[in-house]
Amino acid sequence: MASSTDCPDRAPRAVSGAARRPSAGPVRLRTGARLWAVVLVVLAALTGCGAGSGTGARDDPAAGTAREHPSANPPAGGAPGTAQGRPATEAPAVIPGLGPRTRAWIPGDARQVVVVTGRDRNANHSQAVLYRHTGTGWEAGPVWPARNALRGWTDDHWAGDLRSPIGVYSLSDAGGLLPDPGARLPYDRSDGFAVSGTGFEGEPLEGSFDYVVAIDYNRTPGTSPLDLTRPLGADRGGGIWLHVDHDGPTQGCVSLQQQHMRDLLLALDPALRPVVVMGDAASLRE
């Protein structure tokens, strides 16, 4: 979520929009062994996106495991002079930049994958690409600039560590302060997404939650992104979202420019079982 805000506090409730599909929840989880005290911030939001003044935001880890299931077999040799033996126009059989361990986390039925690649483990600048499986390979969309948590990435996320969790997580629910632009994911339009204050670099946070896609990390899929339920406990963070960029690092979320968030909302299709793959470049290559 926004770099220094938590999602506004709100009790779980039915969400407007299409009926929600039951989901297995986050695709993977890394566990740890320590307890943290979570402080309810202004407007009683959990830590996850942002830090600093203004209304709060949150972070969380995912649950469950995924098996290796490449979407297509690697191609055998091909014409000379083409990448990996394929014609230049053919979609690759595997998503570039992802190693065997990361690919193993992607569910076999996922046909949309948002890949968020951080510059390095401690950087808060990254890039995002939406891939769609064509039936024979993965077709990439445009490269979008993105921001992540202030201190970079972690494979053992805890509330308040100001790092974004590395992993593969399902994308089940959306919402925002602005009206539904035509999303196919269930969309919760609510004033609860209003945010104010400033971020880590003094940037205004207003509008950060105009559009939001909840990342299924330590949350209950099939609920509004504003739902504060934390199946793994509040100490593991929560409220990890894709949301509108405010020109600064986040508490744990991933942010995109507003037009790119709108484009993503229009593209994501629950029938294609979308997931996000997120982490620093070196980790994702493993």
Secondary structure, 3 states (H helix, E strand, C coil): CCCEECCCCCCCCCCCCCCCCCCCCCCCCCCCCCCCCCCCCCCCCCCCEECCCCCCCCCCCCCCCCCCCCCCCCCCCCCCCCHHHCCCCCCCCCCCCCCHHHHHHCCCCCCEEEEEEECCCCCCEEEEEEEEECCCCEEEEEEEEEECECCCEECCCCCCCCCEECEEEEEEEEEECCCCCCCCCCEEECHHHCCCCECCCCCECCCCCCCEEEECCCCCCCCCCCCCCCCCCHHHCCCCEEEECCCCCECCCEEECHHHHHHHHHHCCHHHCCEEEEEEHHHHCC
